[in-house]
Amino acid sequence: MHLYVADHPLINHKLTLLRDKNTPSPMFRQLVDELMTLLAYESTRNVRVETIDVETPITKTQGQVMACLLYTSDAADDSLR
């Protein structure tokens, strides 16, 4: 099993507040939510991306999409795209 340590100052800060026994319940829940978002960013850092053409209201350009979501089936929830 591969272990990754997310050693980022913002993650460490929020984790410290989360561990504090004096942290009120509403803040605890908020910190858990914020940590989940930060860890999601960290966990997708090396996801394969593909370049696609995009037409903006102003011009045509290129952008990147995560390849794992690009190829989801047509039956998948549209929110995944």
Phi, psi and omega in degrees: 000135180271132179248128177243128178259115178278092185260077181237137183304323181290320177295315179298319179300309182293324178294322177297315177297322179297322182284340184294125182295343180270002179287122179294153183307314180299321179290323177302312180297320179295318179296320178299315179298315180295320178295321178298320178295313180297319180290329175295319176299314181296319184288341180257010182305321185252020178292141180292133179241157176233145178273132178231158175278137180227137176254113178272173176298339184259318186201175172269144180208186176239150177218177180241140175234151178289124185298326182294333178268336180296326186258022176292155183292160179297337180281350181292156178300133182299338180292345179279351183256000000 
